[in-house]
């Protein structure tokens, strides 16, 4: 599981007191994750890296949750910090690979994923990272094979189910994509990307009211231009033109903000 993989990424502590402080912050962060308080958990993981800047586990935890909450640049920096202290850490390479894939840097993502697999051939996250890297090259069928390998090792990873759904949707296999998103959301109901991508799959199947509901779920968890564009499309298909136009305006406003970030 993810928790096991993260625990295995630990290294020799710098000093007993800083290590103990970092471990306490990591434990607090894990508890917050388990009750769905991800933003507060990220703060705890940040404290852990400050308490022991050499803690690979703390950097991996911070990187993982930053990346999966959409803070890709910051997540990438955390994984790179982990690799400074343990250059052969498979989890950190996998995290770096998936983050680079999200940042649309495929030429860096694929070698990082391959390094993760060499160092951790039985690490589910490494297989997921290879799938994410292949997605950026639009090699969706190959990506699905790696997601399936990841899920064979860890069938309860919500992120991998969501990624598999995206690859299936990209191949226009929308019904299978929906099943993958439903698996993801059963495991993590606060996965905003899964809700948004589920909205797209539902819309592609003509299930427009359900698509709108899915986009609303995604927007309740976090605002971005893609989700507002999706909501606008669903509203337009439902004949709610005035609301669709307002949603498009909001999408364009957020697009401008995102370009400046």
C-alpha contacts under 8 A as a table, 3 or more apart, distances in Angstrom:
res1	aa1	res2	aa2	distance
1	X	4	X	5.23
1	X	5	X	6.24
1	X	124	X	7.82
1	X	153	X	7.94
1	X	154	X	5.60
1	X	156	X	7.61
1	X	157	X	7.60
2	X	5	X	5.05
2	X	6	X	6.12
2	X	125	X	7.65
2	X	154	X	7.94
2	X	157	X	7.45
3	X	6	X	5.15
3	X	7	X	6.12
4	X	7	X	5.09
4	X	8	X	6.15
5	X	8	X	5.07
5	X	9	X	6.46
5	X	91	X	7.05
5	X	123	X	7.22
6	X	9	X	5.13
6	X	10	X	7.27
6	X	57	X	6.29
6	X	60	X	7.07
6	X	61	X	7.10
6	X	91	X	7.16
7	X	10	X	5.76
7	X	57	X	6.83
9	X	56	X	6.58
9	X	57	X	5.63
9	X	60	X	7.81
9	X	89	X	6.48
9	X	90	X	7.84
9	X	91	X	6.66
10	X	55	X	7.11
10	X	56	X	5.78
10	X	57	X	4.93
11	X	55	X	6.86
11	X	56	X	6.36
11	X	57	X	7.49
11	X	86	X	7.80
13	X	16	X	6.84
13	X	18	X	7.98
13	X	19	X	5.49
13	X	52	X	7.98
13	X	54	X	7.34
13	X	55	X	6.70
14	X	18	X	7.10
14	X	19	X	6.54
14	X	52	X	7.05
14	X	54	X	6.49
14	X	55	X	7.74
15	X	18	X	5.64
15	X	19	X	5.91
16	X	19	X	5.17
16	X	20	X	6.07
17	X	20	X	5.18
17	X	21	X	6.27
18	X	21	X	5.11
18	X	22	X	6.10
18	X	51	X	5.41
18	X	52	X	5.22
19	X	22	X	5.06
19	X	23	X	6.05
19	X	51	X	7.34
19	X	52	X	5.93
19	X	55	X	7.61
20	X	23	X	5.05
20	X	24	X	6.18
21	X	24	X	5.15
21	X	25	X	6.38
21	X	48	X	7.05
21	X	51	X	6.05
21	X	52	X	7.65
22	X	25	X	5.13
22	X	26	X	6.12
22	X	47	X	7.31
22	X	48	X	4.16
22	X	49	X	6.85
22	X	50	X	7.90
22	X	51	X	5.30
22	X	52	X	5.75
22	X	55	X	7.62
22	X	58	X	7.26
23	X	26	X	4.97
23	X	27	X	6.06
23	X	48	X	7.04
24	X	27	X	5.12
24	X	28	X	6.18
24	X	48	X	7.82
25	X	28	X	5.04
25	X	29	X	6.08
25	X	44	X	5.28
25	X	45	X	6.30
25	X	47	X	6.45
25	X	48	X	5.18
26	X	29	X	4.96
26	X	30	X	6.15
26	X	44	X	6.51
26	X	45	X	5.72
26	X	48	X	6.13
26	X	58	X	6.56
26	X	61	X	7.92
27	X	30	X	5.12
27	X	31	X	6.30
28	X	31	X	5.15
28	X	32	X	6.34
28	X	41	X	7.30
28	X	44	X	6.60
29	X	32	X	5.10
29	X	33	X	6.23
29	X	40	X	7.37
29	X	41	X	4.15
29	X	42	X	6.81
29	X	43	X	7.72
29	X	44	X	5.05
29	X	45	X	6.02
30	X	33	X	5.03
30	X	34	X	6.26
30	X	41	X	6.79
31	X	34	X	5.13
31	X	35	X	6.67
31	X	41	X	7.84
32	X	35	X	5.33
32	X	36	X	6.33
32	X	37	X	5.05
32	X	38	X	6.48
32	X	40	X	6.74
32	X	41	X	5.23
33	X	36	X	5.06
33	X	37	X	5.46
33	X	38	X	5.22
33	X	41	X	5.89
34	X	37	X	7.58
36	X	190	X	7.72
37	X	40	X	5.62
37	X	41	X	6.24
38	X	41	X	4.85
38	X	42	X	6.18
38	X	65	X	7.38
39	X	42	X	5.19
39	X	43	X	6.62
40	X	43	X	5.15
40	X	44	X	6.55
41	X	44	X	5.03
41	X	45	X	6.34
42	X	45	X	5.06
42	X	46	X	6.16
42	X	62	X	6.02
42	X	65	X	6.58
42	X	66	X	6.99
43	X	46	X	5.03
43	X	47	X	6.29
44	X	47	X	5.03
44	X	48	X	6.27
45	X	48	X	4.86
45	X	49	X	6.42
45	X	58	X	5.86
45	X	59	X	7.51
45	X	61	X	6.47
45	X	62	X	5.25
46	X	49	X	5.23
46	X	50	X	6.41
46	X	58	X	7.66
46	X	62	X	6.44
47	X	50	X	5.03
47	X	51	X	6.09
48	X	51	X	5.02
48	X	52	X	6.17
48	X	53	X	7.74
48	X	55	X	7.89
48	X	58	X	5.74
49	X	52	X	5.19
49	X	53	X	4.72
49	X	54	X	7.39
49	X	55	X	6.51
49	X	58	X	5.52
49	X	59	X	6.22
50	X	53	X	5.47
52	X	55	X	5.54
54	X	82	X	7.74
54	X	85	X	6.37
55	X	58	X	5.30
55	X	59	X	6.48
55	X	82	X	7.43
55	X	85	X	7.97
56	X	59	X	5.17
56	X	60	X	6.04
56	X	81	X	7.79
56	X	82	X	4.69
56	X	83	X	7.66
56	X	85	X	6.72
56	X	86	X	7.06
57	X	60	X	5.05
57	X	61	X	6.06
57	X	82	X	7.62
58	X	61	X	5.19
58	X	62	X	6.12
59	X	62	X	5.08
59	X	63	X	5.95
59	X	78	X	5.26
59	X	79	X	6.25
59	X	81	X	6.60
59	X	82	X	5.39
60	X	63	X	5.04
60	X	64	X	5.95
60	X	78	X	6.74
60	X	79	X	5.86
60	X	82	X	6.33
60	X	91	X	7.38
60	X	92	X	6.08
60	X	95	X	7.78
61	X	64	X	5.22
61	X	65	X	6.35
62	X	65	X	5.60
62	X	66	X	6.03
62	X	75	X	7.04
62	X	78	X	6.49
63	X	66	X	5.23
63	X	67	X	5.91
63	X	74	X	7.33
63	X	75	X	4.12
63	X	76	X	6.53
63	X	77	X	7.50
63	X	78	X	4.82
63	X	79	X	5.50
63	X	95	X	7.21
64	X	67	X	5.28
64	X	68	X	6.21
64	X	75	X	6.67
64	X	95	X	6.50
65	X	68	X	5.09
65	X	69	X	6.06
65	X	75	X	7.66
66	X	69	X	5.23
66	X	70	X	6.44
66	X	71	X	5.06
66	X	72	X	6.71
66	X	74	X	6.81
66	X	75	X	5.03
67	X	70	X	5.27
67	X	71	X	5.16
67	X	72	X	4.78
67	X	73	X	7.95
67	X	74	X	7.56
67	X	75	X	4.85
67	X	76	X	7.46
67	X	99	X	6.31
68	X	71	X	7.32
68	X	72	X	7.88
71	X	74	X	5.69
71	X	75	X	6.03
72	X	75	X	4.92
72	X	76	X	6.01
72	X	99	X	5.78
72	X	100	X	7.95
72	X	102	X	7.10
72	X	103	X	6.86
73	X	76	X	5.16
73	X	77	X	6.48
73	X	99	X	7.81
73	X	103	X	7.82
74	X	77	X	5.18
74	X	78	X	6.45
75	X	78	X	5.14
75	X	79	X	6.42
75	X	99	X	7.04
76	X	79	X	5.24
76	X	80	X	6.21
76	X	95	X	7.65
76	X	96	X	5.71
76	X	99	X	5.99
76	X	100	X	7.36
77	X	80	X	5.04
77	X	81	X	6.21
78	X	81	X	5.06
78	X	82	X	6.41
79	X	82	X	5.03
79	X	83	X	6.34
79	X	92	X	5.24
79	X	93	X	7.37
79	X	95	X	6.44
79	X	96	X	5.74
80	X	83	X	5.02
80	X	84	X	6.34
80	X	92	X	7.48
80	X	96	X	7.18
81	X	84	X	5.15
81	X	85	X	6.98
82	X	85	X	5.60
82	X	86	X	6.23
82	X	87	X	7.73
82	X	89	X	7.85
82	X	92	X	6.35
83	X	86	X	4.79
83	X	87	X	4.43
83	X	88	X	7.19
83	X	89	X	6.58
83	X	92	X	6.37
83	X	93	X	7.53
84	X	87	X	5.93
86	X	89	X	5.53
88	X	119	X	6.67
89	X	92	X	5.52
89	X	93	X	6.46
89	X	116	X	7.72
89	X	119	X	7.22
90	X	93	X	5.13
90	X	94	X	6.14
90	X	115	X	7.42
90	X	116	X	4.53
90	X	117	X	7.18
90	X	119	X	5.25
90	X	120	X	5.30
90	X	123	X	7.77
90	X	126	X	7.20
91	X	94	X	5.05
91	X	95	X	6.12
91	X	116	X	6.81
91	X	120	X	7.76
91	X	123	X	7.72
91	X	125	X	6.94
91	X	126	X	6.96
92	X	95	X	5.01
92	X	96	X	6.03
92	X	116	X	7.81
93	X	96	X	5.02
93	X	97	X	6.07
93	X	112	X	5.70
93	X	113	X	6.54
93	X	115	X	6.66
93	X	116	X	4.99
93	X	126	X	7.83
94	X	97	X	5.04
94	X	98	X	6.24
94	X	112	X	6.80
94	X	113	X	5.53
94	X	116	X	5.17
94	X	117	X	7.94
94	X	125	X	6.19
94	X	126	X	4.86
94	X	128	X	8.00
94	X	129	X	5.39
94	X	130	X	7.92
95	X	98	X	5.28
95	X	99	X	6.08
95	X	125	X	7.77
95	X	129	X	7.09
96	X	99	X	5.17
96	X	100	X	6.08
96	X	109	X	7.36
96	X	112	X	6.76
96	X	113	X	7.96
97	X	100	X	5.17
97	X	101	X	6.21
97	X	108	X	7.40
97	X	109	X	4.38
97	X	110	X	6.68
97	X	111	X	7.80
97	X	112	X	4.96
97	X	113	X	5.08
97	X	129	X	5.76
97	X	130	X	7.49
97	X	132	X	7.88
97	X	133	X	6.81
98	X	101	X	4.98
98	X	102	X	6.36
98	X	109	X	6.73
98	X	113	X	7.62
98	X	128	X	7.90
98	X	129	X	4.85
98	X	130	X	7.70
98	X	132	X	5.81
98	X	133	X	6.59
99	X	102	X	5.09
99	X	103	X	6.27
99	X	109	X	7.76
100	X	103	X	4.88
100	X	104	X	6.23
100	X	105	X	5.27
100	X	106	X	6.85
100	X	108	X	6.75
100	X	109	X	5.05
100	X	133	X	7.91
101	X	104	X	4.98
101	X	105	X	5.68
101	X	106	X	5.73
101	X	109	X	5.46
101	X	132	X	6.01
101	X	133	X	5.22
101	X	135	X	7.84
101	X	136	X	6.10
102	X	105	X	7.63
102	X	132	X	7.93
104	X	136	X	6.42
105	X	108	X	5.76
105	X	109	X	6.11
105	X	136	X	7.87
106	X	109	X	4.75
106	X	110	X	5.98
106	X	133	X	6.03
106	X	134	X	7.89
106	X	136	X	5.76
106	X	137	X	6.82
107	X	110	X	6.04
107	X	111	X	7.22
108	X	111	X	5.82
108	X	112	X	6.38
109	X	112	X	5.22
109	X	113	X	6.16
109	X	133	X	5.42
110	X	113	X	5.10
110	X	114	X	6.21
110	X	130	X	6.56
110	X	133	X	5.14
110	X	134	X	7.10
111	X	114	X	5.01
111	X	115	X	6.15
112	X	115	X	5.08
112	X	116	X	6.27
113	X	116	X	4.99
113	X	117	X	6.31
113	X	126	X	6.31
113	X	127	X	7.75
113	X	129	X	5.56
113	X	130	X	4.93
113	X	133	X	7.06
114	X	117	X	5.07
114	X	118	X	6.21
114	X	130	X	6.81
115	X	118	X	5.08
115	X	119	X	6.22
116	X	119	X	5.25
116	X	120	X	5.78
116	X	121	X	7.63
116	X	126	X	5.37
117	X	120	X	4.97
117	X	121	X	4.70
117	X	122	X	7.79
117	X	123	X	7.42
117	X	126	X	5.42
117	X	127	X	6.78
118	X	121	X	5.81
120	X	123	X	5.13
120	X	126	X	6.88
121	X	126	X	7.39
122	X	153	X	7.37
123	X	126	X	5.41
123	X	127	X	6.93
123	X	150	X	7.65
123	X	153	X	7.47
124	X	127	X	5.36
124	X	128	X	6.35
124	X	149	X	7.32
124	X	150	X	4.28
124	X	151	X	6.96
124	X	153	X	5.46
124	X	154	X	6.03
125	X	128	X	4.96
125	X	129	X	6.06
125	X	150	X	6.58
126	X	129	X	5.00
126	X	130	X	6.34
126	X	150	X	7.62
127	X	130	X	5.13
127	X	131	X	6.37
127	X	146	X	5.30
127	X	147	X	6.41
127	X	149	X	6.44
127	X	150	X	5.09
128	X	131	X	5.06
128	X	132	X	6.26
128	X	146	X	6.19
128	X	147	X	5.23
128	X	150	X	5.55
128	X	160	X	6.05
129	X	132	X	4.98
129	X	133	X	6.18
130	X	133	X	5.07
130	X	134	X	6.18
130	X	143	X	7.13
130	X	146	X	6.57
131	X	134	X	5.08
131	X	135	X	6.18
131	X	142	X	7.27
131	X	143	X	3.98
131	X	144	X	6.58
131	X	145	X	7.64
131	X	146	X	5.16
131	X	147	X	5.82
132	X	135	X	5.03
132	X	136	X	6.75
132	X	143	X	6.76
132	X	163	X	7.14
133	X	136	X	5.41
133	X	137	X	7.11
133	X	143	X	7.88
134	X	137	X	5.22
134	X	138	X	6.46
134	X	139	X	5.29
134	X	140	X	6.75
134	X	142	X	6.97
134	X	143	X	5.36
135	X	138	X	4.82
135	X	139	X	5.56
135	X	140	X	5.50
135	X	143	X	6.01
135	X	167	X	6.81
136	X	139	X	7.48
139	X	142	X	5.64
139	X	143	X	6.22
140	X	143	X	4.85
140	X	144	X	6.18
140	X	167	X	5.21
140	X	168	X	7.31
140	X	170	X	7.16
140	X	171	X	7.01
141	X	144	X	5.22
141	X	145	X	6.63
141	X	167	X	7.45
141	X	171	X	7.96
142	X	145	X	5.23
142	X	146	X	6.72
143	X	146	X	5.24
143	X	147	X	6.27
143	X	164	X	7.77
143	X	167	X	7.03
144	X	147	X	4.92
144	X	148	X	6.08
144	X	164	X	5.86
144	X	167	X	6.52
144	X	168	X	7.49
145	X	148	X	5.14
145	X	149	X	6.38
146	X	149	X	4.98
146	X	150	X	6.18
147	X	150	X	4.95
147	X	151	X	6.12
147	X	160	X	6.24
147	X	161	X	7.64
147	X	163	X	7.59
147	X	164	X	5.99
148	X	151	X	5.02
148	X	152	X	6.09
149	X	152	X	5.09
149	X	153	X	6.57
150	X	153	X	5.29
150	X	154	X	6.13
150	X	155	X	7.60
150	X	160	X	7.31
151	X	154	X	4.75
151	X	155	X	4.29
151	X	156	X	7.35
151	X	157	X	7.13
151	X	160	X	7.05
151	X	161	X	7.70
152	X	155	X	5.85
154	X	157	X	6.02
156	X	187	X	6.77
157	X	160	X	5.63
157	X	161	X	6.64
157	X	184	X	7.42
157	X	187	X	7.43
158	X	161	X	5.23
158	X	162	X	6.27
158	X	183	X	7.14
158	X	184	X	4.20
158	X	185	X	6.91
158	X	187	X	5.57
158	X	188	X	5.97
158	X	191	X	7.98
159	X	162	X	5.10
159	X	163	X	6.19
159	X	184	X	6.64
159	X	191	X	8.00
160	X	163	X	4.97
160	X	164	X	6.05
160	X	184	X	7.71
161	X	164	X	5.09
161	X	165	X	6.22
161	X	180	X	5.32
161	X	181	X	6.37
161	X	183	X	6.40
161	X	184	X	5.07
162	X	165	X	5.01
162	X	166	X	6.39
162	X	180	X	6.29
162	X	181	X	5.32
162	X	184	X	5.51
162	X	193	X	7.62
162	X	194	X	5.41
163	X	166	X	5.09
163	X	167	X	6.45
164	X	167	X	5.17
164	X	168	X	6.19
164	X	177	X	7.32
164	X	180	X	6.55
165	X	168	X	5.08
165	X	169	X	6.02
165	X	176	X	7.29
165	X	177	X	4.14
165	X	178	X	6.73
165	X	179	X	7.66
165	X	180	X	4.94
165	X	181	X	5.69
165	X	197	X	7.89
166	X	169	X	5.06
166	X	170	X	6.12
166	X	177	X	6.71
166	X	197	X	6.80
167	X	170	X	5.04
167	X	171	X	6.50
167	X	177	X	7.79
168	X	171	X	5.15
168	X	172	X	6.46
168	X	173	X	5.18
168	X	174	X	6.67
168	X	176	X	6.65
168	X	177	X	5.13
169	X	172	X	4.79
169	X	173	X	5.28
169	X	174	X	5.06
169	X	176	X	7.88
169	X	177	X	5.36
169	X	201	X	6.44
170	X	173	X	7.40
173	X	176	X	5.66
173	X	177	X	6.16
174	X	177	X	4.80
174	X	178	X	6.13
174	X	201	X	5.33
174	X	202	X	7.56
174	X	204	X	7.24
174	X	205	X	7.08
175	X	178	X	5.13
175	X	179	X	6.51
175	X	201	X	7.62
176	X	179	X	5.11
176	X	180	X	6.39
177	X	180	X	5.10
177	X	181	X	6.25
177	X	198	X	7.66
177	X	201	X	6.95
178	X	181	X	5.04
178	X	182	X	6.08
178	X	198	X	6.07
178	X	201	X	6.54
178	X	202	X	7.50
179	X	182	X	5.09
179	X	183	X	6.30
180	X	183	X	5.12
180	X	184	X	6.30
181	X	184	X	4.91
181	X	185	X	6.07
181	X	194	X	5.74
181	X	195	X	7.51
181	X	197	X	7.84
181	X	198	X	6.13
182	X	185	X	5.10
182	X	186	X	6.01
183	X	186	X	5.26
183	X	187	X	6.54
184	X	187	X	5.33
184	X	188	X	6.06
184	X	189	X	7.69
184	X	191	X	7.71
184	X	194	X	6.96
185	X	188	X	4.75
185	X	189	X	4.46
185	X	190	X	7.24
185	X	191	X	6.54
185	X	194	X	6.87
185	X	195	X	7.62
186	X	189	X	5.99
188	X	191	X	5.71
190	X	221	X	6.76
191	X	194	X	5.43
191	X	195	X	6.56
191	X	218	X	7.82
191	X	221	X	7.95
192	X	195	X	5.12
192	X	196	X	6.20
192	X	217	X	7.36
192	X	218	X	4.56
192	X	219	X	7.49
192	X	221	X	5.80
192	X	222	X	6.85
193	X	196	X	5.06
193	X	197	X	6.02
193	X	218	X	6.87
194	X	197	X	5.20
194	X	198	X	5.87
194	X	218	X	7.92
195	X	198	X	5.03
195	X	199	X	6.23
195	X	214	X	5.33
195	X	215	X	6.39
195	X	217	X	6.37
195	X	218	X	5.14
196	X	199	X	5.06
196	X	200	X	6.61
196	X	214	X	6.26
196	X	215	X	5.24
196	X	217	X	7.86
196	X	218	X	5.36
196	X	227	X	6.09
196	X	230	X	7.65
197	X	200	X	5.03
197	X	201	X	6.36
198	X	201	X	5.08
198	X	202	X	6.11
198	X	211	X	7.23
198	X	214	X	6.52
199	X	202	X	5.16
199	X	203	X	6.09
199	X	210	X	7.24
199	X	211	X	4.12
199	X	212	X	6.62
199	X	213	X	7.60
199	X	214	X	4.91
199	X	215	X	5.55
199	X	230	X	7.29
200	X	203	X	5.10
200	X	204	X	6.15
200	X	211	X	6.62
200	X	230	X	6.89
201	X	204	X	5.06
201	X	205	X	6.44
201	X	211	X	7.69
202	X	205	X	5.12
202	X	206	X	6.42
202	X	207	X	5.14
202	X	208	X	6.63
202	X	210	X	6.60
202	X	211	X	5.07
203	X	206	X	4.97
203	X	207	X	5.35
203	X	208	X	5.10
203	X	210	X	7.87
203	X	211	X	5.30
203	X	234	X	6.74
204	X	207	X	7.48
207	X	210	X	5.63
207	X	211	X	6.15
208	X	211	X	4.81
208	X	212	X	6.14
208	X	234	X	5.54
208	X	235	X	7.86
208	X	237	X	6.73
208	X	238	X	6.63
209	X	212	X	5.08
209	X	213	X	6.30
209	X	234	X	7.19
209	X	238	X	7.27
210	X	213	X	5.01
210	X	214	X	6.22
211	X	214	X	5.09
211	X	215	X	6.31
211	X	231	X	7.89
211	X	234	X	6.35
212	X	215	X	5.16
212	X	216	X	6.18
212	X	230	X	7.86
212	X	231	X	5.71
212	X	234	X	5.41
212	X	235	X	6.92
213	X	216	X	5.04
213	X	217	X	6.32
214	X	217	X	5.09
214	X	218	X	6.34
215	X	218	X	4.95
215	X	219	X	6.11
215	X	227	X	6.09
215	X	228	X	7.68
215	X	230	X	6.60
215	X	231	X	5.64
216	X	219	X	5.09
216	X	220	X	6.12
216	X	231	X	7.28
217	X	220	X	5.20
217	X	221	X	6.61
218	X	221	X	5.27
218	X	222	X	6.38
218	X	223	X	7.74
218	X	227	X	6.92
219	X	222	X	4.99
219	X	223	X	5.09
219	X	224	X	7.56
219	X	227	X	6.45
219	X	228	X	7.56
220	X	223	X	7.36
223	X	227	X	6.98
223	X	228	X	7.63
224	X	227	X	5.68
224	X	228	X	6.59
224	X	251	X	7.28
224	X	254	X	6.31
224	X	255	X	7.76
225	X	228	X	5.14
225	X	229	X	6.06
225	X	250	X	7.53
225	X	251	X	4.37
225	X	252	X	6.77
225	X	253	X	7.90
225	X	254	X	5.27
225	X	255	X	5.48
226	X	229	X	5.09
226	X	230	X	6.19
226	X	251	X	7.08
227	X	230	X	4.99
227	X	231	X	6.18
227	X	251	X	7.81
228	X	231	X	4.96
228	X	232	X	6.09
228	X	247	X	5.83
228	X	248	X	6.72
228	X	250	X	6.77
228	X	251	X	4.98
229	X	232	X	5.03
229	X	233	X	6.24
229	X	247	X	6.91
229	X	248	X	5.93
229	X	251	X	5.64
230	X	233	X	5.14
230	X	234	X	6.29
231	X	234	X	5.17
231	X	235	X	6.15
231	X	244	X	7.42
231	X	247	X	6.77
232	X	235	X	5.12
232	X	236	X	6.11
232	X	243	X	7.44
232	X	244	X	4.34
232	X	245	X	6.91
232	X	246	X	7.88
232	X	247	X	5.08
232	X	248	X	5.72
233	X	236	X	5.12
233	X	237	X	6.26
233	X	244	X	6.87
234	X	237	X	5.19
234	X	238	X	6.31
234	X	244	X	7.87
235	X	238	X	5.03
235	X	239	X	6.39
235	X	240	X	5.17
235	X	241	X	6.75
235	X	243	X	6.73
235	X	244	X	5.14
236	X	239	X	5.08
236	X	240	X	5.46
236	X	241	X	5.29
236	X	244	X	5.40
237	X	240	X	7.51
240	X	243	X	5.68
240	X	244	X	6.16
241	X	244	X	4.91
241	X	245	X	6.17
242	X	245	X	5.20
242	X	246	X	6.43
243	X	246	X	5.10
243	X	247	X	6.21
244	X	247	X	5.06
244	X	248	X	6.20
245	X	248	X	5.04
245	X	249	X	6.29
246	X	249	X	5.13
246	X	250	X	6.37
247	X	250	X	5.06
247	X	251	X	6.17
248	X	251	X	4.91
248	X	252	X	6.18
249	X	252	X	5.20
249	X	253	X	6.17
250	X	253	X	5.06
250	X	254	X	6.25
251	X	254	X	5.22
251	X	255	X	6.12
252	X	255	X	4.88
252	X	256	X	6.38
253	X	256	X	5.38
253	X	257	X	6.60
254	X	257	X	4.99
254	X	258	X	6.06
255	X	258	X	5.06
255	X	259	X	6.27
256	X	259	X	5.25
256	X	260	X	6.67
257	X	260	X	5.32
257	X	261	X	6.63
258	X	261	X	5.24
